[in-house]
Structure formats: structure tokens, C-alpha cells
Amino acid sequence: MSQYKEIAYNGLWKQNTGVVQLLGLCPTLAITTSAVNGISLGLATAFVMAASNGAVSPVRKYVPAEIRVPVFILVIAALVTVIDLTIHGFAEPLHKVLGIFIPLIVVNCIVLARVESFAAKNELAPSMWDGLMMGFGLTIVLAILGSIREIIGKGTLLSGLDLAFGPSFKHYVLTIPDYHGFLLAVLPPGAFIGLACLIAARNWAGSRAAKPAPAGGALKPAL
């Protein structure tokens, strides 16, 4: 259990792909104009990472080192195709919003990095758990960044929820009354500023956690 706890801690916090490793910045910055978009792409990436790690780990000893990268990319491409067709079949409006960023999961360095550095060296269960936790770590970053940009930029939260679950979910969208939005937040500069704030907050929290606690009961020097 300690191994799985460490994998979860690394994926969600210590080695978070969004704010620590800074991998996959293209979808992170481009698709997070709303919380729903960020969460949808993050969950799709998490599924691909878990499935690709699970597919590579059992055959890792049988793939020659010379062709391992093309084989890994082929496996990832097949899984991304399944995700792409599934979203297109069950949530076509959301598929139109996410657009090219779903197929681009194939070349996302996050997915290939975890397959190469973890799944190719570990057993099936830890490999799938690693892919899932790394994907969830990215999903959290995309969700927070998308929520911040959507609230500041549009004055709404969870807009587009009906694209994923149908028109009946449209009334769950939260709206700030009489707020006209701040355009910069939903433009590319807003993405860079928002991500920089998340990185700064992560580094600040990490530095505070790393500081040693003051020794209790220390005697004051005599005057």
C-alpha cells in the first residue's frame, strides 16, 4: 500500500504534470477557457494514460528496445482513437469544442513520458495506478485553471455542462449577476497569468511544508 500511496502523492502533488513538470502546456493553456472543457480533456487524458500504461506494462519485456517508442505511440494512438470516437458518439457538441486537442493526446509528452519512464519498468497494477494519478493531477490543474479563467473572464462557472450531459443540465450553470466579464482572462495572456499563479501557489505551499517546525521550549537568552 505504501507504493500506491507514494504513486498517488507523486501524481497529485510532488510531480504534478501541470504545475511541477510543466508538461502538456499546449492543451493546458488553450483548452482551459472553461471548467467543463478543462475537466473533460483532463479525464480523457487520464483514461488514455491509465490504459496505455496498462497495455504497455505486460508486454514491456517482449518489445525490442530499438522500436519501443514507435510501438508505444501506436498503442497510445489506438486508445486515443477510442476516446475520440466515444466522445464524438455520445457528446458531439463537446467534441466540437475540444476539437483537435483530443487527437493531439497522441503526441502529448505526458502520456509517452509515463509509458517510457514507469510502465516500461513496472508491473501492471502500479503502472495503471501511476497513469491514473498523473492524469488526475493534470485534471485538477485544468479544472482549477479553467474555473478561474471562466469566473473572471465570463462571470460563469460550469458553462457548457449541457454539451457533455444534455440540455437538462443547463440550469446547473452558475452565473454572477450584472457581471460583464474581463476579456483578458479568456485570452491567451490570461492562460499564462493563471498558470503562473497556480505554479507560484504550489511552490509557496511546498516551501512552507518543507520548512522545519520551530523547536518547542527553547530557552531565551538571559539579559
N, C-alpha and C positions, 0 to 999 in steps of 0.2 A: 504493500500500500504506500510505503514511503516513496517508491519510484513514481507512482502515479500522482502523488501529491506534488512532487518536485516538477514533474512534467506540466501539471496544471499551473503551478506557480510561475514557471518559466514562460508559458504561453500567454497567460493573462496579465503578467506584471513584469517580471525580470527581463524577459527577452521579447516583450510585446513587439510584434512586427510593425505596428503603425507608428509608435512614438519612441521606440528604442532602436530597433534595427533599421527603421525608415525604409522598408521595402514596399513595393507596390504603390508608390506615391502617385502615379498617374490616375488610377481609379479612385484613390483616396481623395485627391483634390478635385477631380472632375465630377464625380457622381454624387457628392455629399451636399447637393443643394437642398435636400430634404431628408428627414429622418427615415422615411419609408424607403427611399432609394438606397441609402447607405446600409440599412439593415438587410434589405433584400440581396444586394450584391455581396455583403459580408457573409450571409448564411449560405449563399450559393458557393462562395469561395471555401467556406468551412467544410461543406459537404464534399467538394472536389478534393480538398486536402486530405480529409479522413479516408475517402475512398481510394485515392491514388496511393497513399501510404499503405493502406491495406492490400492493394493489388500488387505493389512492388515488393513488400516485405517477404511474402512466401517464395518468390522466385528470384530473390536477390543473389543467391548462390549459383544460379544457372545462367545468369546474363553475363556474357563476357565484358570485361572492363572497357574494351575498345568501343563497344556500341551501346553502353548503358544509357548515355544521355539521349540518343535517338529513341531507344526503347521506352524510357521514362516519359518523354514528350508524347510518344504515341499513346501510351496509357492515359496520360492526362487529357489529351485531345479527345479520346473516346468518351471519357467521363464528362468533359465539358459539353460535348455534343448532346449527351443525355440530358444534362441540366438545361441547356439551351432549348431543346425541343419540349421539355416538360413545362418550362415557364411559358413558352410560346403557345402550348396547347391549353394550359389552364389559366393563364393570366396574360393574355395577349397585350392589353394596354400597358401593363408593367414592362413587358418585353420590349415594347416600342420605346419606353422611357430609358431603360437601361441600355438598349441598343448594342453597339459594338463592344461594350465593356464586358458582356458575358463571354463571347468568343475569345476575347483578349485574356481571359483567365489562363488560357493555354500557355501564354508566354509570360505570365506573372511570375516574377522571380521568387516570390514567397513559396509557391507550390513546388517548383523544381528544387529550391534550396532545402526544403524539409524532406523531400524524397531522397535527395542525394546525401544529405548530412545525417539523417536519422533513420528513415525507413530502410535504406540500403545496408544498415548495420545492426538493426534490432529486430526483435520478434514481432509477430503480427499485432497482438493486443496493445503493447506500448506504442507501436507505430501509429495505429489508428487513433489512439488517445492523443498522441502528440499532434497529429494533423488537426484533430477536432479542437483542441485547446488553442493552438496557434490561430486557427480560423476564428474561434470565438473571441480571441484577443483583438484581432483585426475588426471583427464585427462591432465590438464595444466602441472602438475608436471611431469607426464610421458612423455609428448611431449617435454618439455624443457630438461629433463634429457636424453631422447633418442636422441635429436638433438645434444646435447653437446658431448655425447659419440660417436655418428656416425661421426660427423665432425672431432673430434680429432683422433678417432680410425681408421676410414676408408677414411677420406677425401671426404665424400659424404654427401648429405642431401636428404632425401625422397627416399632413395633406397628401393626397394620393393613396390613402389607405383603401379607397374603393377600387383602385387599379389592381390591387392584389386579391381582395376578398369580395369584390362586388359592390354595386351601388348601395346596398343596405348598410354598409359601414361608413358611408359618407358623413353621417351625423356624429361620428366619433371624433372628427377633426376639431381641434381646439383652436379658437381664434381670439386674438386680442382686439377688443372693440376700439374703434377710432384710431387704429394704428396703420399708418400708410407705408411702413416698411423702410428699410435702409438698404439701398441698392448695392452698396459696396459689399455687403455680406454674402450675396449670392453670386457675385462676380469672382473671377479667378484670384484677385488680390485678397478677397475675404477668405478664401480657402487657405492661402498661405498664412494669413494672420491667425486664423482659428487654429490651424495645426501647430503653429509656433507657440500659441498659448497653452495648448494641451501638452506639448513637449516640455515647456517650462514648468507647468504644474506637476508633471510626472517626475521631472528632475528634482524639483523642490521637495516633493513628498519622499522621494528616495533618499535625498540627502538628510532630511530630518530623521528618517528611520535608521539611517546608518550612524547617526551621532550617538556616542556612548552616553548612558544616563549618568547624571552627576552623582558622585559618591555621597551617600547619606551619612549624616552625623559628623561631617568634617569639622574639626575644631578651628575656631577663629584665632588668629594670632593675637597674643597678649599685647596690650598697649603699654 
